[in-house]
């Protein structure tokens, strides 16, 4: 059964474990263009599977792993026969870990780990996924905590691999390259912590130890988006969280997320999410389950 989409947005329903959904998918139908706030992990078990992000179609095979980051518009193409493990998890589960937060936002929209190119990493990721599946299906005490820790280890290994591969050395030594990565991780952490404030790009460049021009070029090399785009993405993510708080007006959300005006917030939010902040809030309210009653509340009824 295909997901229900509104304005291209799929609302992920978490049932067994809070913030995590795992299922074995063998649907032969394609998924239309869509996005969701969850981060999605796809691991083919039988036959290939194809992911389309932007104009690029990427085919993954058994042993490979695809990670589609939160908010990424994508399509999925299924073969006539096949199986794959899919895990979707709420970004906020692990995004509150400061260094990991910055790491996740520097990875790009879709990460592919191929067994043929990095067998050691692929097998380690498969181990994390197998353990996550066992915890999810076993429903033992503290399964949620165990799954969260496995997902953190999974994303850390993916992130470390991507940082090593995606930052060209341009003649720099390995030690110097690691130093540059460290500097830009510090910048990303600073942006994460101060994204609601006015951030001066010259100050960020000075923090990293580069001229403004050199900093802008290296930051995009590191994060695959400009520094301004990275800052905007952080503000949009913060706005998503605030939009789930019904006591805040849309204007309050805009200002508390670092936007200077309601019109700018509406325009930027729609360009990123393909819906207005008000539409996003309505969709979330529609699909947010009511909290379960405690035994005492049941008695009172």
Secondary structure, DSSP 8 states (H G I E B T S, - for coil): ----EETTEE-----SBTTEEEEEE---S-EEEEB-SEEEEEEEEES-EEEEETTEEEEE-TT-EEEE-TT--EEEEE-SS-EEEEEEEETHHHHTSHHHHHHHHTS-SEEEE-TTT-HHHHHHHHHHHHHHHHHHHH--TTHHHHHHHHHHHHHHHHHHHHHHHHS--TT--HHHHHHHHHHHHHHHHHHHHHTTS---HHHHHHHHTS-HHHHHHHHHHHHSS-HHHHHHHHHHHHHHHHHT-TTS-HHHHHHHTT-S-HHHHHHHHHHHHSS-HHHHHHHHHHH-------HHHHHH-
